[in-house]
Amino acid sequence: MKRRQFLKSAGLGLATTAVAAPAIAQSSPEIKWRLTSSFPKSLDTIYGGAEQFSKAVAEATDNKFQIQVFAPGEIVPGLQALDAVQNNTVEMAHTSSYYYVGKDPTFAWATAMPFGMNTRQLNAWMYHGGGLELMNQFYAKFNVTALPGGNTGCQMGGWFRKEIKTVADLSGLKMRIAGLAGQVLSKLGVIPQQIAGGDIYPALEKGTIDAAEWVGPYDDEKLGFVKVAPYYYYPGWWEGGAMLHYYINNAKWAELPKTYQSIVKTAAAMTNVDMMAKYDANNPAAIKRLVQNGAQLRPFSQDIMEASWKATNEVYADLIAKNPEFKKIHDAYIPFRNDQYLWTQIADFAYDSFLVRQRSRG
């Protein structure tokens, strides 16, 4: 029996069909949002992550939910992405939480902390350790909800116009650096600068800054830093795994049908996994090319690492004393990090160390 005939025979008639159609339509409304990115359009990794996310949402909704991606400057500057979402200039942003430590240092916990967790550990904390819930409680006062939206993995320590051999060499150095690492390095004499990604190259070229960190080989190669600052240091101890986020205006999020919210969460999680895979796939070849083109690879000295660790703990202690929100996240994050490294030491570190030695032996 056909559906229409069945409805009529059941005595429901046209009244039922008149109610059912709008109910179905209401569950999949046509919605158009705008998303502003904090990242240069030339980077297929982090800017491309937002495009990948937008495409996935559109495909899952038969193009009924469309999210248009805008590069920095097309609506607002890259470092004003949070403000644009907060005041509903746009519905969404793809950005790094630690760009906004000037508003509150608590923002840094969601992206990367000096001597913080690596990518896998940060995912574990966010998804299964209560981290995302804690951060969204904090974000609520800024009128946004966040979803993890990518990770760069452990970053490089940056590009320097001159060699940095000792802690004393850092004194007076003007360096582009994001997050709380600037506060840490300032204790070692560095003058931190907060500069958007697209503005770093000209600042290095003109000598406005002496050094800059961005991400790692694949992205750094695209931005051309090797041409103006040949010394390439590692590791980026301030970004053992740098997580990006999608910020969503709270009112707009609440308006979304539950099916669309689920699709957004799934698309964001896909971006979170795929971005890291893309970096891991592309960084090895990129670091080889950079060295061939003149990059001078240098490890930070043990003295610099130890001094940075000491300065980091001093910054944490100071912020804990001043900021209850920062302390709340700190007291959840640090024990989780310590347990994660206990497990990492037993399994991954032992395995990876053996294979690194085998590779070195040929």
Beta strands, then each sheet from edge to edge (+ up, - down):
strand 1: 31-37
strand 2: 65-70
strand 3: 92-95
strand 4: 144-151
strand 5: 158-160
strand 6: 174-176
strand 7: 191-193
strand 8: 211-212
strand 9: 231-234
strand 10: 243-249
strand 11: 296-299
sheet 1: 2+ 1+ 3+ 10- 4+
sheet 2: 7+ 6+ 8+ 5- 9+ 11+
end
